[in-house]
């Protein structure tokens, strides 16, 4: 499953990426300027063309229920560092009796037209992805992956490198060692694992290692690279 990060709050940019052939889109509401209204507009234009998962800015229960009611296929949770945090997240994403998700009516329920159909299947269909991006999370990874209801683990190599005092050095041996610890724990637990890389060369090694949830590049990186390459050809 190869996706990319959408950070520009534009339905048109989302639509271009959705039509480009990616398997999924990673909508980033943690960094940048995408707010809740932007998320819903993006889902309305892109999700039927390419499944969209939203990274929430926090594990705040208001954000979680709003994103799910808006129709997100699932949520990516940043900086999950303990089993307790992971369990709380699962509880907030699941309707009773499996969890404590509040019951409202929104786009996900087709504004009430398919309310019962949605609420009866949401607990099984919503994807919950936890980001491991701090050395503390690596230390707790064996207990984190035992939480029932998690669908995948996603490594954030840049924040992980920062937590080790090696910001941006994602190929440093110590950073790689931490990443491999997470990979081993996920394999033992039978959980899919994903990771981010800035370009194809960065993620190819992880694909060959069995990572199945790949995020390559982002809208601004693709735009900047294309512009530089075009100007380079014209100004030489």
Rosetta silent file (secondary structure, phi, psi, omega in degrees, C-alpha in Angstrom):
SEQUENCE: XXXXXXXXXXXXXXXXXXXXXXXXXXXXXXXXXXXXXXXXXXXXXXXXXXXXXXXXXXXXXXXXXXXXXXXXXXXXXXXXXXXXXXXXXXXXXXXXXXXXXXXXXXXXXXXXXXXXXXXXXXXXXXXXXXXXXXXXXXXXXXXXXXXXXXXXXXXXXXXXXXXXXXXXXXXXXXXXXXXXXXXXXXXXXXXXXXXXXXXXXXXXXXXXXXXXXXXXXXXXXXXXXXXXXXXXXXXX
SCORE:     score description
SCORE:     0.000 S_00000001
   1 L     0.000  108.254 -177.159    0.000    0.000    0.000 S_00000001
   2 E  -107.753  123.554  179.710    1.810    3.092   -1.262 S_00000001
   3 E  -129.535 -177.475  175.919    0.542    6.509   -0.232 S_00000001
   4 E  -144.758  164.129 -177.802    1.718   10.073    0.106 S_00000001
   5 E   -90.692  131.169  171.927    1.196   12.954    2.523 S_00000001
   6 E  -102.928  116.845 -179.077   -1.283   15.718    1.753 S_00000001
   7 L  -118.864  -13.472  179.390   -0.366   18.868    3.687 S_00000001
   8 L   -88.320  127.414 -177.385   -1.856   21.610    1.509 S_00000001
   9 L   -76.714   67.074 -175.417   -5.469   22.435    2.479 S_00000001
  10 L  -137.154  118.764  174.762   -6.746   22.126   -1.072 S_00000001
  11 H   -59.704  -32.604 -179.215   -9.390   19.710   -2.423 S_00000001
  12 H   -66.946  -42.791  177.412   -7.892   20.217   -5.888 S_00000001
  13 H   -63.921  -41.466  178.127   -4.430   19.079   -4.785 S_00000001
  14 H   -60.519  -40.241 -178.471   -6.033   16.130   -3.006 S_00000001
  15 H   -66.962  -40.784  177.117   -7.917   15.229   -6.164 S_00000001
  16 H   -59.147  -47.648 -179.615   -4.756   15.312   -8.276 S_00000001
  17 H   -65.220  -38.614 -179.698   -2.988   12.981   -5.844 S_00000001
  18 H   -65.185  -32.874 -179.726   -6.016   10.704   -5.614 S_00000001
  19 H   -84.410  -10.628 -173.985   -6.098   10.382   -9.404 S_00000001
  20 L   -74.330  -20.505  178.611   -2.334    9.808   -9.678 S_00000001
  21 L   117.055    5.632  176.739   -2.533    6.150   -8.688 S_00000001
  22 L   -67.031  154.320  178.095   -1.646    6.040   -5.003 S_00000001
  23 L   -80.587  -25.503  179.768   -3.243    3.292   -2.912 S_00000001
  24 E  -160.714  159.743  175.806   -4.087    5.697   -0.092 S_00000001
  25 E  -116.621  136.408  179.187   -3.676    9.313    1.010 S_00000001
  26 E  -101.321   97.608  179.908   -2.200   10.412    4.347 S_00000001
  27 E   -83.315  119.164 -172.568   -4.022   13.657    5.220 S_00000001
  28 E   -98.881   99.055  175.612   -1.848   15.535    7.694 S_00000001
  29 L   -96.214    3.720  177.792   -3.853   17.582   10.182 S_00000001
  30 L   -83.706  -50.664  178.820   -0.998   17.508   12.710 S_00000001
  31 L  -103.661  163.910  176.794    1.449   19.765   10.870 S_00000001
  32 L    77.759 -156.614 -169.305    0.665   22.588    8.494 S_00000001
  33 L  -116.040   10.720  178.676   -2.623   24.437    8.142 S_00000001
  34 L   -70.516  122.240  177.292   -5.209   21.736    7.421 S_00000001
  35 L  -109.917 -173.675 -174.046   -8.112   22.143    9.844 S_00000001
  36 H   -62.645  -43.128  179.524  -11.268   20.104   10.374 S_00000001
  37 H   -61.601  -40.776  176.783  -13.307   21.808    7.646 S_00000001
  38 H   -59.483  -43.388 -179.587  -10.450   21.250    5.184 S_00000001
  39 H   -57.271  -47.910 -177.675  -10.381   17.559    6.110 S_00000001
  40 H   -64.516  -40.689  179.099  -14.071   17.096    5.351 S_00000001
  41 H   -63.384  -40.120  179.208  -13.822   18.943    2.019 S_00000001
  42 H   -65.671  -42.869  178.127  -10.825   16.813    1.044 S_00000001
  43 H   -61.614  -40.655 -178.697  -12.649   13.621    1.984 S_00000001
  44 H   -62.725  -33.463 -176.264  -15.659   14.695   -0.062 S_00000001
  45 H   -93.421  -29.249 -168.959  -13.572   15.189   -3.196 S_00000001
  46 H  -112.144  -27.721 -168.011  -10.886   12.499   -2.892 S_00000001
  47 L   -65.457  -30.311  179.219  -11.956    9.573   -0.730 S_00000001
  48 L   -74.914  -14.108  178.112  -14.111    7.857   -3.359 S_00000001
  49 L   -97.189  -29.979 -177.037  -11.103    7.906   -5.699 S_00000001
  50 L  -157.474  121.825 -177.350   -8.434    6.926   -3.162 S_00000001
  51 E   -54.957  136.309 -176.307   -8.955    5.868    0.490 S_00000001
  52 E  -116.346  132.540  173.733   -7.973    8.619    2.923 S_00000001
  53 E  -118.166  135.837 -174.987   -6.577    8.255    6.433 S_00000001
  54 E  -106.760  132.234  171.071   -6.205   11.387    8.582 S_00000001
  55 E   -87.947  117.538  179.833   -3.408   12.108   11.023 S_00000001
  56 E   -76.818  149.880  177.892   -4.997   13.853   13.967 S_00000001
  57 L   -70.111  -16.722  179.609   -3.111   16.675   15.716 S_00000001
  58 L  -164.103  178.602  175.837   -3.625   14.907   19.047 S_00000001
  59 L   -94.462   25.077  177.134   -5.496   12.109   20.782 S_00000001
  60 L   -62.592  131.826 -174.098   -8.098   14.634   21.896 S_00000001
  61 H   -65.372  -26.794  178.289  -11.509   12.945   21.889 S_00000001
  62 H   -66.677  -47.562  178.208  -13.168   15.900   20.145 S_00000001
  63 H   -60.347  -43.625 -176.224  -10.842   15.643   17.170 S_00000001
  64 H   -60.531  -50.739 -177.082  -11.254   11.868   17.026 S_00000001
  65 H   -69.049  -32.840  177.480  -15.042   11.857   16.903 S_00000001
  66 H   -66.225  -44.060 -179.698  -15.154   14.764   14.454 S_00000001
  67 H   -64.949  -41.709  179.510  -12.743   13.065   12.047 S_00000001
  68 H   -69.595  -41.532  177.675  -14.573    9.762   12.212 S_00000001
  69 H   -65.078  -25.993  178.331  -17.999   11.396   11.838 S_00000001
  70 L   -74.174  -14.041  176.610  -16.631   13.261    8.809 S_00000001
  71 L   106.253   14.410  176.011  -16.034    9.917    7.139 S_00000001
  72 L   -62.379  138.206  178.915  -12.319    9.275    7.521 S_00000001
  73 L   -66.336  -19.792 -179.553  -11.498    5.616    6.816 S_00000001
  74 E   177.523 -178.378 -177.319   -9.302    5.748    9.885 S_00000001
  75 E  -132.695  139.522  171.109   -6.943    7.835   11.968 S_00000001
  76 E  -101.442  126.600 -176.787   -3.177    7.972   12.341 S_00000001
  77 E  -106.626  119.324 -179.169   -2.169    8.932   15.870 S_00000001
  78 L   -77.953  154.746  169.831    1.194   10.683   16.323 S_00000001
  79 L    49.715   53.064  173.791    3.648   10.160   19.180 S_00000001
  80 L   -88.495  117.832 -170.431    2.054    7.187   20.917 S_00000001
  81 L  -113.744   -6.349 -176.407    4.524    6.257   23.634 S_00000001
  82 L  -148.940  162.983  176.934    2.813    3.764   25.943 S_00000001
  83 H   -63.798  -37.204  179.357    0.328    0.923   26.122 S_00000001
  84 H   -60.786  -44.590  178.199   -1.961    3.115   28.206 S_00000001
  85 H   -62.988  -43.027 -179.330   -2.087    5.757   25.471 S_00000001
  86 H   -62.354  -41.727 -179.991   -2.723    3.099   22.830 S_00000001
  87 H   -65.972  -39.569  178.504   -5.590    1.588   24.803 S_00000001
  88 H   -61.922  -41.422  179.943   -7.183    4.997   25.317 S_00000001
  89 H   -61.769  -47.036  179.676   -7.026    5.669   21.577 S_00000001
  90 H   -60.143  -43.404  179.982   -8.722    2.388   20.700 S_00000001
  91 H   -59.384  -41.042 -177.910  -11.456    3.077   23.257 S_00000001
  92 H   -72.234  -21.205 -178.816  -12.146    6.513   21.758 S_00000001
  93 H   -91.178  -13.865 -174.706  -12.390    5.084   18.219 S_00000001
  94 L  -106.602  136.454  172.023  -14.817    2.261   19.026 S_00000001
  95 E   -69.275  154.101  173.822  -18.545    2.541   19.651 S_00000001
  96 L   -58.156  147.282    8.558  -19.908    0.907   22.837 S_00000001
  97 L   -90.341   -1.490 -177.783  -19.633   -1.729   24.116 S_00000001
  98 L   -75.771  -21.348 -178.425  -16.105   -2.066   22.669 S_00000001
  99 L  -156.256 -156.920 -174.091  -15.238    1.564   23.392 S_00000001
 100 L  -127.289   18.364 -179.286  -16.543    4.978   24.305 S_00000001
 101 E   -58.876  131.641  178.864  -16.943    6.755   20.953 S_00000001
 102 L   -70.128  147.277 -176.233  -19.760    9.275   21.089 S_00000001
 103 L  -100.893  113.116  177.251  -22.702    8.656   18.779 S_00000001
 104 L  -129.379 -173.359  177.605  -23.521   11.487   16.404 S_00000001
 105 L  -128.987  121.936 -178.747  -24.779   11.871   12.854 S_00000001
 106 L  -148.558 -156.346 -178.754  -22.506   13.198   10.139 S_00000001
 107 H   -61.590  -37.161 -179.044  -21.083   12.549    6.717 S_00000001
 108 H   -58.791  -31.812 -178.280  -19.889    9.074    7.722 S_00000001
 109 H   -93.741   12.500 -172.158  -23.517    8.099    8.378 S_00000001
 110 H    51.294   43.201  175.419  -24.625    9.733    5.111 S_00000001
 111 H    57.125   31.429  176.361  -26.276   12.348    7.323 S_00000001
 112 H   105.236  -20.220 -177.930  -28.581    9.763    8.852 S_00000001
 113 L   -64.271  -31.423  179.148  -29.648    7.920    5.707 S_00000001
 114 L  -126.089   41.020 -176.210  -27.353    5.005    6.571 S_00000001
 115 H   -57.981  -56.216 -175.757  -27.022    5.518   10.306 S_00000001
 116 H   -65.440  -37.016  178.333  -27.628    1.928   11.440 S_00000001
 117 H   -61.455  -41.287 -179.160  -25.568    0.484    8.610 S_00000001
 118 H   -70.414  -51.600 -174.127  -22.606    2.641    9.619 S_00000001
 119 H   -66.088  -24.653 -179.552  -22.741    2.213   13.391 S_00000001
 120 H   -79.547  -14.621 -177.827  -23.139   -1.558   13.077 S_00000001
 121 H  -121.962   -9.158 -173.674  -19.934   -1.914   11.050 S_00000001
 122 H   -59.421  -41.902 -177.778  -17.736    1.028   12.103 S_00000001
 123 H   -60.199  -30.442  179.252  -15.884   -0.833   14.852 S_00000001
 124 H   -86.713  -28.030 -171.613  -14.720   -3.391   12.309 S_00000001
 125 H   -95.511  -24.082 -178.877  -14.074   -0.980    9.440 S_00000001
 126 L   -71.741  131.004 -179.885  -12.286    1.968   11.059 S_00000001
 127 E   -93.715  127.412  179.883   -8.505    1.709   10.712 S_00000001
 128 E  -114.024  115.369 -178.263   -6.432    2.648   13.769 S_00000001
 129 E  -119.610  126.993 -179.731   -2.766    3.346   13.083 S_00000001
 130 E  -104.458  133.483  177.178   -0.321    4.293   15.829 S_00000001
 131 E   -92.185  129.215  174.298    2.838    6.226   15.124 S_00000001
 132 E  -104.840  110.197 -174.288    6.012    5.164   16.873 S_00000001
 133 L  -147.031   28.994  175.598    8.345    8.134   16.693 S_00000001
 134 L  -148.278  147.040 -178.475   10.106    8.444   20.034 S_00000001
 135 H   -60.825  -28.674  175.828   12.686    6.312   21.787 S_00000001
 136 H   -63.297  -40.162  178.010   10.294    5.975   24.744 S_00000001
 137 H   -65.088  -37.375  178.010    7.763    4.323   22.426 S_00000001
 138 H   -62.057  -40.996  178.573   10.454    1.939   21.180 S_00000001
 139 H   -63.739  -29.828 -177.194   11.140    0.888   24.771 S_00000001
 140 L  -100.935    7.356 -169.332    7.423    0.194   25.239 S_00000001
 141 H   -61.528  -36.457 -178.195    6.723   -1.304   21.818 S_00000001
 142 H   -63.271  -33.257  177.695    6.253   -4.897   22.996 S_00000001
 143 H   -83.107  -32.647  179.571    3.415   -3.832   25.291 S_00000001
 144 H   -61.968  -44.173 -174.685    1.934   -1.345   22.799 S_00000001
 145 L   -72.130   -7.212  177.768    1.446   -3.981   20.092 S_00000001
 146 L   -85.390   -8.108 -178.762   -0.554   -6.195   22.464 S_00000001
 147 L   -69.871  123.515  179.308   -3.462   -3.722   22.558 S_00000001
 148 L   -71.167  136.353  178.789   -6.458   -5.231   20.806 S_00000001
 149 L   108.451  -13.239  175.428   -7.953   -3.066   18.070 S_00000001
 150 L   -75.584  136.168 -179.185   -4.747   -1.642   16.606 S_00000001
 151 L  -101.579  -26.487  179.993   -4.569   -2.206   12.848 S_00000001
 152 E  -164.590  159.059  173.352   -1.029   -1.072   12.063 S_00000001
 153 E  -114.105  136.078 -178.414    2.097    0.585   13.418 S_00000001
 154 E  -125.390  122.155 -178.628    3.672    3.444   11.496 S_00000001
 155 E   -85.886  131.517  172.772    7.236    4.572   12.173 S_00000001
 156 L  -102.803   92.827 -170.885    8.027    8.281   12.055 S_00000001
 157 H   -65.990  -28.014 -176.745   11.776    8.186   11.403 S_00000001
 158 H   -74.755  -47.245  175.744   12.385   11.920   11.609 S_00000001
 159 H   -65.006  -35.479  177.827   10.866   12.477   15.041 S_00000001
 160 H   -61.976  -43.199  177.920   12.489    9.239   16.177 S_00000001
 161 H   -63.446  -37.035  178.418   15.882   10.518   15.092 S_00000001
 162 H   -65.016  -37.926 -179.537   15.189   13.770   16.950 S_00000001
 163 H   -68.254  -17.140  177.618   14.348   11.924   20.160 S_00000001
 164 L   -96.748    5.452 -178.898   17.782   10.301   19.932 S_00000001
 165 L    76.161   21.219 -177.628   19.517   13.663   19.530 S_00000001
 166 L  -131.855   52.735 -171.401   20.204   12.964   15.846 S_00000001
 167 L   -55.732  127.473  179.209   17.510   14.998   14.141 S_00000001
 168 L    82.022   -9.887 -178.201   17.140   14.210   10.453 S_00000001
 169 L   -89.724   67.464 -171.782   19.818   11.481   10.541 S_00000001
 170 L   -71.906  -14.772  177.987   17.388    8.723    9.634 S_00000001
 171 L  -100.361    7.713  177.110   20.149    6.444    8.323 S_00000001
 172 L   -64.477  141.293 -178.205   22.233    6.671   11.491 S_00000001
 173 H   -54.881  -37.920  179.793   22.993    3.187   12.924 S_00000001
 174 H   -67.966  -39.191  177.968   21.324    4.008   16.258 S_00000001
 175 H   -65.877  -44.432  178.563   18.152    5.197   14.514 S_00000001
 176 H   -61.303  -37.799  178.718   18.121    2.096   12.313 S_00000001
 177 H   -62.242  -43.648  178.261   18.547   -0.090   15.384 S_00000001
 178 H   -62.879  -42.327  179.171   15.469    1.492   17.007 S_00000001
 179 H   -61.161  -41.560 -179.536   13.482    1.020   13.799 S_00000001
 180 H   -67.160  -31.116  175.991   14.440   -2.651   13.660 S_00000001
 181 H   -63.157  -43.568  178.548   13.278   -3.153   17.251 S_00000001
 182 H   -64.966  -44.940 -179.663    9.840   -1.875   16.247 S_00000001
 183 H   -58.813  -44.275 -179.086    9.804   -4.014   13.114 S_00000001
 184 H   -63.335  -42.871 -179.574   10.628   -7.156   15.097 S_00000001
 185 H   -64.535  -39.485  179.031    7.893   -6.472   17.665 S_00000001
 186 H   -66.892  -40.538  179.049    5.307   -5.916   14.912 S_00000001
 187 H   -62.165  -43.375  179.921    6.321   -9.114   13.155 S_00000001
 188 H   -65.455  -33.079 -179.162    5.969  -11.096   16.378 S_00000001
 189 H   -87.276   -8.503 -178.118    2.535   -9.548   17.010 S_00000001
 190 L    73.352   27.320 -179.482    1.379  -10.041   13.419 S_00000001
 191 L   -99.832  134.763  172.642    0.793   -6.311   12.918 S_00000001
 192 E   -60.523  149.304 -179.229    1.375   -4.547    9.577 S_00000001
 193 E  -129.882  143.608 -179.970    4.109   -1.946    9.741 S_00000001
 194 E  -132.890  170.585 -179.512    4.638    1.253    7.775 S_00000001
 195 E  -159.785  159.448  177.597    7.145    4.051    7.434 S_00000001
 196 E  -105.223  143.206  171.008    7.690    7.415    5.751 S_00000001
 197 E  -142.658  150.665 -173.264   10.442    8.296    3.287 S_00000001
 198 L   -72.721  -24.923  179.731   11.032   11.487    1.340 S_00000001
 199 L  -152.619 -179.550 -175.608   11.373    9.752   -2.034 S_00000001
 200 H   -60.106  -41.307 -178.718   11.318    6.393   -3.794 S_00000001
 201 H   -63.579  -31.848 -178.831   14.946    5.596   -2.995 S_00000001
 202 H   -71.043  -31.801 -175.229   14.306    6.178    0.696 S_00000001
 203 H   -98.521  -17.236 -179.034   11.418    3.702    0.898 S_00000001
 204 H   -53.598  -44.510  179.690   12.575    0.956   -1.477 S_00000001
 205 H   -60.457  -34.409 -178.924   14.686   -0.798    1.191 S_00000001
 206 H   -72.878  -34.407  176.182   11.691   -0.924    3.546 S_00000001
 207 H   -62.170  -43.193 -179.697    9.452   -2.406    0.863 S_00000001
 208 H   -67.469  -21.613  179.000   11.988   -5.176    0.328 S_00000001
 209 L   -88.580   -1.502  176.463   12.005   -5.785    4.095 S_00000001
 210 L   101.272    7.303  174.154    8.266   -6.403    4.196 S_00000001
 211 L   -67.012  132.161 -172.435    6.901   -3.019    5.234 S_00000001
 212 L  -113.560   -5.636  179.963    3.375   -2.900    3.822 S_00000001
 213 E  -123.869   88.932 -172.086    2.159    0.633    4.612 S_00000001
 214 E  -101.454  134.597  171.910    4.462    2.993    2.753 S_00000001
 215 E  -119.657  118.436 -176.652    4.222    6.775    2.639 S_00000001
 216 E  -118.455  124.609  175.858    6.507    8.364    0.077 S_00000001
 217 E    65.300 -171.081  177.020    7.000   12.095   -0.277 S_00000001
 218 E  -157.944  165.993 -174.292    4.378   14.765    0.161 S_00000001
 219 H   -53.639  -46.820 -177.448    2.573   17.318   -1.945 S_00000001
 220 H   -67.419  -35.981  177.933    4.990   20.170   -1.281 S_00000001
 221 H   -66.358  -43.896  178.518    8.066   18.000   -1.925 S_00000001
 222 H   -62.255  -42.670 -179.800    6.660   16.767   -5.236 S_00000001
 223 H   -62.972  -48.798 -178.593    5.775   20.323   -6.268 S_00000001
 224 H   -62.611  -41.503 -179.596    9.170   21.730   -5.302 S_00000001
 225 H   -64.733  -43.844 -179.327   11.103   18.941   -7.022 S_00000001
 226 H   -63.345  -43.006  179.511    9.150   19.286  -10.249 S_00000001
 227 H   -62.689  -46.333 -178.933    9.594   23.049  -10.321 S_00000001
 228 H   -62.666  -41.864 -179.639   13.350   22.829   -9.674 S_00000001
 229 H   -64.527  -42.322  179.890   13.832   20.169  -12.338 S_00000001
 230 H   -64.522  -45.949  179.748   11.877   22.177  -14.917 S_00000001
 231 H   -66.030  -34.212  177.370   13.733   25.406  -14.170 S_00000001
 232 H   -63.230  -37.384  178.819   17.028   23.518  -14.210 S_00000001
 233 H   -70.647  -32.204 -176.383   16.345   22.302  -17.747 S_00000001
 234 H   -86.636  -23.933 -174.810   15.392   25.790  -18.932 S_00000001
 235 H  -102.958    4.389  178.505   18.159   27.774  -17.231 S_00000001
 236 L   -83.419    0.000    0.000   21.162   25.635  -18.162 S_00000001
